[in-house]
């Protein structure tokens, strides 16, 4: 702005248009030189404002996504707790049933030992009886052979 234009502005009343022209031509360039900073234009500011609004919108969407994710994770945690409780109950049932089976097996193993012991005594007694019967000719040698084929002894 030339000195002539400034003088012309200073002669008349100050208008908004005059103030804008003065700020653009004199005041803002002087501040830029003094502070080594550039001021943004309205167009640049509106562009920045638009970008910031878009960023704010994206952040709201992101926050919504994160809240949704958090809710899903909480639901997952509840499901995992239920699964753990079910697993613990099932494990208790399995261990209880396994204890019952082991007790019955112990009983059966004990019975088997007794039965094996009695079978051994019976075999010895049968051998003695068959041997005595064969020796005293109560049974024939063919009958002794038949008894041996049966593998009872």
Secondary structure, DSSP 8 states (H G I E B T S, - for coil): --HHHHHHHHHS---HHHHHHHIIIIIHHHHHHHHT-----HHHHHHHHHHHHHHHHHHHHHHHHHHHHHHHHHHHHHHHHHHHHHHHHHHHHHHHHHHHHHHHHHHHHHHHHHHHHHHHHHHHHHHHHHHHHHHTTSS-HHHHHHHHHTT--
